[in-house]
Amino acid sequence: MGMGSKNISISEDAYLRLRRARRHPNESFSEVIRRGHWDDEASTARAWLEPFGSVPEVSEAVLDELEANQKADRPPKDKWS
């Protein structure tokens, strides 16, 4: 006995996201949806920030050096080298 199917309506942007998520042109939207990871609970800012609690703070000197290096960075003259 085969599985049934259901027709659903989705917005244009959701449709485009599903299309981009396909691994190959013949992958069905059902396969894309099955690969999805669905949280049982709504995300919260606290849950998102929790892993960052143990990250050491970066000093102002390091941030200044990174910013100076970023400003000085230039693309190569030959983008293929």
TALINBEL-V934029 format. One line per field, one symbol per residue. phi: phi as a letter, one per 20 degrees, with the letter a starting at -180 (. if undefined). psi: psi as a letter, one per 20 degrees, with the letter a starting at -180 (. if undefined). A space follows every 50 residues. Layout:
# TALINBEL-V934029
phi: ???
psi: ???
This chain:
# TALINBEL-V934029
phi: .effccecdcfgfffffffffffbgefffgffffffddffdffcffffeg fefeeffefffffffffffffefcfffdfee
psi: prqrqqpqpqrghgghggghiphqhipqhgggghiqopphqqqrhghhig hihjpqqpqhgggggggghghipqqqhoii.
